[in-house]
Amino acid sequence: MIKLKSLLPEAFADEFAKNQWIQLTKDTVKTYADEIIDLIIGAYTAKGGNFEFKKADDIKQSDLDFWVANDVDTDPEMDAVLGGKKTPAGTKMTVFGQDGSSVAKKVGIVRMIKLMKTRGFYAELDMDLATKLGLEIIKDEAEIRKVINKDLKMNPDGSYDRQLTSGPVKTKVLVGIPKV
């Protein structure tokens, strides 16, 4: 006899505390891949979508190995998620998802800022977003090249142009405190 509970995934709040950032295991990421992709799709819709994550299988097959999520409202589902991957320079944060609510956006942004002020975490962002978040931009070309370790063209303002993995050429800035 198959139990109904084994067929239905638990709600995030049934397994994890509310209003806390929870670091997710690889198995937990796979279990909640449908929720995670919904949050990412919602967050990137206005920008034309996320070029790396379009469906739940993209989450399940991703090389990202650092995920944190938070449930901040009355429903039992996660509301904000951040993802990244470990590199020789630390953990590179690459994706942010949220349910569209102002509280989920705020807690996600606050967590991202906190991570960017923690040694061993870094991100490549658009210049306007880095400025809006009040993050210090790394402008040292040697440090940028060591951290990114990909072909890039530096710009006079400290930004750089590079081909994103399986994506377009983008202008980015480096923020955070990478280990270099």
Secondary structure as UniProt FT lines:
FT   HELIX           4..7
FT   HELIX           12..15
FT   TURN            18..19
FT   STRAND          22..24
FT   HELIX           26..31
FT   HELIX           33..44
FT   HELIX           45..47
FT   HELIX           56..60
FT   STRAND          66..70
FT   STRAND          80..87
FT   TURN            88..89
FT   STRAND          90..98
FT   HELIX           102..116
FT   STRAND          121..125
FT   HELIX           127..132
FT   TURN            133..134
FT   STRAND          137..138
FT   HELIX           141..148
FT   STRAND          153..154
FT   TURN            156..157
FT   STRAND          160..163
FT   TURN            165..166
FT   STRAND          169..177
//
